[in-house]
Amino acid sequence: MNQLPIFLDVQDRHCVVIGGGEIALRKITVLLRASARVHVIAPELCSALEELQAQLIWHRGIFMPEQLDGATLIIAATDDLLVNQAVSAAAQARNIPVNVVDCPALCSFVFPSIIDRTPIVIAISSGGLAPVLSRLLRARLETLIPAGYGRLAELAGSFRDQVKLRLADTRRRRVFWENVFEGPIAEQVLSGHMDAARHALQQTIDGTEDMPVRGEVYLVGGGPGDPDLLTFRALRLMQKADVVVYDALISPAVMDLVRRDATRLYVGKKADQHTLPQEEINRLLVRLAKEGKRVLRLKGGDPFIFGRGGEEIETLSEHHIPFQIVPGITAANGVSTYTGIPLTHRDYAQSVIFATGHLRDGTVELDWPALARPQQTVVIYMGLNGLATICQKLIDHGQSPDLPAAVVQQGTTNNQRVVSGTLATLPALVEAAQLAPPCLTIIGEVVKLRDKLAWFETQES
């Protein structure tokens, strides 16, 4: 984060704008909407500002540094670089926030693009580097955020003290308001039925007792790493959870989308390094839910594909803990797509098989005859340490040493690396490239299509 986003209260405060043209008009309009006392310093005013003159304090003439004394905020909006530089220097000498329009180097703050749903205000900024992009993003968000959200915020504000008296615990209040904002009361507000919404909210408050919140568990697939591949439902639950229990395969970019004040518990497993045994993770989920917490169990890929999600919900069911399951894009789907290696293809593979490459006592226990069948794609999860064994076993069971194969490290992310070769050459190539987990191995004739279909990142071979 290059700049700290803040909201400044300028209501009835002394704000100075240097400039009286169209550039100044845009900034003055924003300040007036925020109820500031706007002082304008300019020899002349454009026609639009003349129409607003009754709402302004106009100091007719040229800029003088002493005119900034006592100001809360200053804006330089002239087309004269020397004047703008003088304003910036005088403001910063007085430790007053200053914005020089279209000149980030002279600014101590920048104006964001604003979505106004008063009292809800959303600001978008590129730090002055790409204001057009900020405006485009604002336009997209404008279509997603109805004007009724301002009315919803005002309704909540009018009942806030009443809810605070009824529900002493802050977490219980948060759950209460989340239920209001995501339920029928919010829909009534958004559809314009304010009286009905107010009546329904009062009834809800009257029927609320200060009881423990019932805990539940959200078993959510975090996908292969790219946060854009999460489902909408996953994002919603990630923002609701009180506690997140997460694995090693969850990327930092995905973790950034979890509610910021949620407690985070790492239970990741790596080769020969288990932070918590699976049975203890199961018991942890039960304990947290029984404490009344909403628990996000965030797992890489999909919970039901080598994620042991079935074991976890089996334990939750035994203890009568309510739970939800949100599937995620499993690594095989995400990684194959981002590497340009289709899992199936009419000419090369009519089936696909997933297997785990975990070593046990120095051996890999897999159904080698099934994996060595022709016209299929084999995807090996967690098989980096046993790669040499896997490749040799497939050759021993009839696969050609020249069968194409690839290992993908941190697939779907900006750190994605791909090493491709054959069953005979791949282990040495991977060792030379010094790949490290998490990695996925794809074996089959489809791998040869990567040269033609690769779109996300260059290949190492």
N, C-alpha and C positions, 0 to 999 in steps of 0.2 A: 504494500500500500504506500504510494508515493506521497499522498496527502491525507490529512485527517478530515473526514467528512463531519461537519457540525451544522447545527441550525442556530442562527443568531437572532435573538429577539431584538427587533428594531422598532417595535411599536412605540409611537410617540417619542422617538429618539432622533437626535440630530444627525442626519446623513447628508453628505455633500457630493454633488455631481458637478464636475467641471465639463462644460460643453452644452450647447443648446440645439444640436442638430438631431437628425434621425437616429444616429448611433446612441446619443444620450437618451432619446425618447424611450427606447426599449428598456433600459435599465431603470429609468424614472418610473415607468409604468409598474414594474415589479416592486419597487420600493413603496409606491403608493398602495399597492394591493396588500403589502405587509404593514400598512398603517404607519409608515415612517414620516417624520417631519423632514421634508426634502428641501434642501437649499441648493439652488442652481446658480453656478457662476458662469456667465457667458455674456459677450457683448450683445448678442441677439438671440431670439428664440425662433425655432421653426414654427410654422403655422399650427401644427398639431400640439406643440407645447404651449403656444399662446392660448389654445382652448383649455388647457389644463392649468393656466396661470393662477387661477383662484385657489388651487390646491398646493401651490408651490410658494417658496420664498425665493424670489429672484434677485440676485445681486448682479446688477448690470455692470459689466466691465471685464477687465482681464484678471487672470488668476494672480493672487498674492498668497504666499505661504501662510501668513497669519490667519487667513480665512479658514484654515483647517482646525484651528484650536477649538477643543471641546467636542469635536465630531466623534461619533461612534464608528462610522464607516465612510469610506471615500471611494469615489469612482471617477476615473479620468476617461472621458469619452469624446476627445477631440481628434481632429485629423492632423494635428501638429505634434510631431515627435518630441520636439524640445519642450513643449508645454507638458506633455505626458510624462516625460522624464523628470521634470521639475516637480510635478504633483507626486509622483512615486517617491522621490527622494524626501520631500517635505513630510509626507505621511509616515514613511518608515522611520524618519528621525523622531517623530512623535509617538511611535509605536501604535499607530492607528491602522487597522486593516485597510488595504488599498487594492483596487482592481483597475487595471489599465486595459481597456477593451482591445482584444485581438493582439495583446503583447504579453504573453505569459512571463517573460523574463522580468518584467517590471511589476508583477503582481505578488502580493502576499496571500491573496486568496483568489479563487476563480468562481464565476457564476456557473452553476450547473444548469442542465436542462431540467425543467420542473414539471411534475405531474401534480396538479392541485386538486385534491379532493378534501379540502379543508373540513375538519382539522387534520386529516391525513395528507401529508405532503411527501412526495418521493422525488429525490434529486439524483440525477445521473451526470457524472463528470468524467472527462478524459484527461483532467488536469490541464486543460487548455491545448492539448496536443491534437485532438481530433473532434472539434465541436460539432461538425456535421454528423459524424457517427453518433455522438451523444443524442443529437436531435432525432436521428433515425430510430435509435433504441427507444427514445421517449414515445415516438409515434406508435411503435409496436405495443408498448405497454399501455398506452392510452386506450387501445381497443380491448385490452384484457381486464382493465380495472374499471368497473362501472362507477358512475358518479354517486350511486347510492352508498358506496363505502363511507363517504363523509357523513351521511345521515346515520349510518350504523355506528360510527365512532361517537357521534354526539349522543345517540341513545345510550350507549354503554357508559359514557361519561356521566350521564344524568342518574344512573343507577349504581355508580361505582362505590359510593360511600355505603349504600345499603348492603351491597354484596360483601364489602369488607367487614361490616358488623356481623353479618350472618356466618361468614366463613373466615375464621381467624387465620388459618394456615395458608401461606402464600401459594403453595403448590396446588391445594384444593381450589383456590380462587382461579388459578391459571386453567385448570381442567374445566371449571365451570364456564369460563369465558370462551374457551376453545369450543365447547359443546354449543354454546350460543351462536358463535360466529360461523359454525359449520352446519347448523341445523335449520329448522323451519322458521325460527325467529328472524334469522338473517335473510332468508328468502322473502319473508313478508316485507322487510325494510327495502330490499332491492326492487321489489315490485311496487313500492310506493304505498303500502298499507301500514302507515306508521302507527295509527291508533291500535290496530290489531296487534302489532309487534310489541308496543308498549304494554298492552294488557297481558300478552302471553309471557313477557319477560317478568312482569310483576308476579304472575302466578307461579312461574318457575322459581323465583326467589323465595316466595312464601312457602313453597313445598320443599325447599332445600334444607337439609339438616347437616350439621357439622359432623359428617360421618367419614370414616376412612375411604379413600378412593380405591376402587377395586383394581387390583393389578392385572396386567395382561402382558403377553409377549408377542412381538412382531418379528417373525422369522423372514428376513428380507434378503433377497439376492442382490449383492452389490455390483454384479457384472464383472467384466474382465479388466476394468481399470479406467476407461474413459467415462467421466461422469455424465456425458451427454447420452449414454446408453441406458441410464436408469429409467425406470418406469415412473409415471406421474404418481402412482400409488405409493411407490417406494419413497419418493421425495416427501410426500405428505406425512407418512409415518415417521420418517427420519426427523421431521420437525416437531413431532408430538412427543417423542420419547423422553423419559426422565433419565434413563441410563442406556448407554450403548455398549454392548459386549461384541467386540470385533476381532477379526482374524488378521493374520499377517498379509493376506492377499488383498486386503482393502487398500486402495491407493489413497495417498494424501488428498488428492482432488475430490474423491468421494467423501472422505471424512470431513472435508470443509463444509459439506452440505448438511451435516448433522446439526441439530439445534445447539447453539454455542454454549449454553449453560448446562447441557446434559453431562452427567458423570460418564467418563470414558474408562472402560475396563478392557485391557488388551489380554486376549487369551490365545494368541496366535501360535500355530504349530509350524515348525520348520524341521528339516531333516535332522534327526538326532537331537532335537531341542524342543521339548513340549513345555510350554508355559503352564498349562493346566491339562491334566488328563481329561478325556471326553466325559467321563462319569462325573468329574467335579464341575465341569461346565454345565452339565445337565442340572446338577443340584443347585448351582449358582443361579440359574434362570428361575428355578422354582422358588428359591429363597427371596430373590428380589421381587418377584411377582406377589408373593405372600405378604411382603412389606407394603404392598399397595402401589408399587411403582409400575410404570409403563416401560417395558424393557424392549429395546431394539436389539435383536440378535442379527448382526450384520455380517454376512458371509460372502466371500468372493465368489463370483460366477453365479451359479444357481444352487440353492440349498439342497436340492435333491439329486444333484449330480456330483458324486464324490464329496459332498458337503456334510454328510452325516446329519442332515436335517431330520431325517426320519427318526433317528434315535432321540433327538431332542424333543420332538413333539410327542413321541411315545411316552417319555418321562412326564411331560407337561400334562398329558391326558390322564396318566395315572394319579396325578395330584389335583385333577380337576381345575387346572389353570387355563383360562381362556387364551386363545392364541389366533393370530392371523398369519397367513403365508403369502409372500409376494415373490413370484418367480423372478429370476434374473437371467440375463443373457449369459449362458455358460461359455467358458473360455474357448471351447472348440468352435462355436459359432462366431464369436467376436473376433478371435485371432485369425481364423481362416479368411474371414471377410477383409480384415485390414491387411492381410498379406497377399491378397489376390489369389488364394488357393481355394477353389471350391471344394466342398467336402464330397459332393456327388457331381457326376458329369456323364452325359449319355455315352460318350466314347470311352471313358476311362474307369468310372466307378459307379456301380449301381447300388451300393450300400456303404454304410459307414459304421464303424464300431469304435466305442470308447473303452479305454482300459486305464487302470492306474498303474504307474510304474514304481510304486513304493517297494523298496528292498526289505526283505525279511531274512535275517540270519545270512546275509551275503548272497541271497538268491532272489530271483524275480519269479513269482509263482503266477503264471498266466497260462491261458489256454492257447498254446502256440499253434496247433493245427488250425484253430478257428481264425487266429490272427493272420496266418499265412495264406489264406484263401485268395485267389485272384479276383480282379475286378471289384476291389473294395478299398476304402480309405481307412486307415488305422490312426486314431488319435490317442496319444499317450499323455495322460496327465501326470505331473510330478515325476517324470522319468529321467531327469537330467543325470542323476548319480548312477543310474543303471543303464545309461544309453548304450554303452559298448556291449553289454550283455544282451539287451533287447535286440540290437541290430544283428548280432551273431546268432541268436536263437531263431530269428526269422529266416536267416540264410540257411541254418541247419534244417529248418522245416520246409524248405523248398522255394523260398523267395530268391529272386535273382539278386546278386550283390550289386547290380546296377539299378535296382529299384530306387527311384527318386525319394528323397526324404528331407525334411527341414526341421530345425529347432527355432522356436520364436521366443525371445526374451521380452517380458513386459509388453506383451501384445496389446494393441489399441491405444497405447499411450505415446507421448512424444519421445519416450525413451525406447521405443520398440526397436529391436534388432533381429534380423533374420539371417540364419546361416543355413544354406542348402547344399546338398550333395547327394550321395547315394548311401545305401546301407553299408557299403564297404568303406566309404570315405568320411561319412558324417561324424563319427566319434572324434577322429583326429582334428577335423575342422572346428568342431565345437570347443575342443580343448584349447586349440590355438587362439580362438576368439575370446577365450576366458569368459564364456557366458555364465551367468549366475541365476539362481531362482528368483522370481517365478518364471518357468519356461514350459512350453508346450511343444510336443513332438508330433509332426504330421508325416505319415508314411503312405506312399501310393503314387500311381501315375499322375494324379492330379497336380502333384507338386511341380511338374514340368511346365504347367500353365502359368506359374508365377512370373516368368520372364515376360509374358505377354500381358498379364492382368494386374501386375503390381501397380498400386496407385498411391499407397500411403507413405512408403519409405523405401530407400534403396536397399538392395540385397548385398549381403556379404557371402562370398563363396571362394 
